């Protein structure tokens, strides 16, 4: 009886040996069977590479965000690149040879070699131009802010990052630009307000809705015996009519009304600046004047971790690349990172990326595209 053996590995030739008078027929038969299995090459490669490209794009996009936040802390220009497309060309090749020996062994052999190569081409599009700049400098819409709170994000996180004031209760307005030299004055009452919002969040006592007739945006503030004192304090802080339950929603206004909630939102760029203040910088960079050190009236260093957004976000620094980092980026001969177990910062970073897609994701550059073939 004849003996047949076939082995195949990626980029490794396969050799088939048939020790029988029918060596050629056996070899060609198994070669055809081998070739018939190549129809799965394309789908198999999709399964093998899709998750790798996905992970690489997500990681590099997040690192870009982190790097730009650090740049803002150092008052350096920011820049955003978007991955416009990824095209992967796959090349599959098969080689073969055959031989026979007519002696006492009466044997023949067929050798098969198969290999595939992938040639990815990555295209980058810079996010720039008038539309993109306007998207960064335009205030986030009140509808978007309320939609985020209604989709599961906490008021503390969404309002702390996106809102500058509600009925005159300010959320560190001087934090909306480059790091100020003086500590912000107005944020303590804001911290108390969002604490009260959190107390009643589980009972859905404060909800946004649209008037079915006028289509105007409204906020309904209901009360229960359990949360009566909390609701009363919220209305008192905001200067609202304690007897009303439904209030109009508007942007900033000169005249305050007890039946209206005025919400002033931040532009996305201001939110980025606000978060950049909570970037740790080494003392050497502070002494060299590479970053602004914010100080209290008594001259002590102000802790940005006391502000509403600072409570939710923190970028640390180290000499070397940290081992336990969710994200890390090198800058100014240092490493800046978000700790893997810092869930508050990770949640805020996730919200920031969603805001960026919502506010600026549609503003694509029509300029030249940088295409990099990878070999």
Beta strands, then each sheet from edge to edge (+ up, - down):
strand 1: 4-5
strand 2: 13-18
strand 3: 81-101
strand 4: 107-126
strand 5: 163-166
strand 6: 169-170
strand 7: 206-210
strand 8: 217-221
strand 9: 246-250
strand 10: 260-265
strand 11: 316-318
strand 12: 325-331
strand 13: 334-339
strand 14: 369-373
sheet 1: 1+ 2- 4+ 3-
sheet 2: 1+ 2- 4+ 14-
sheet 3: 6+ 5- 10+ 9+ 8- 7+
sheet 4: 11+ 13- 12+
end
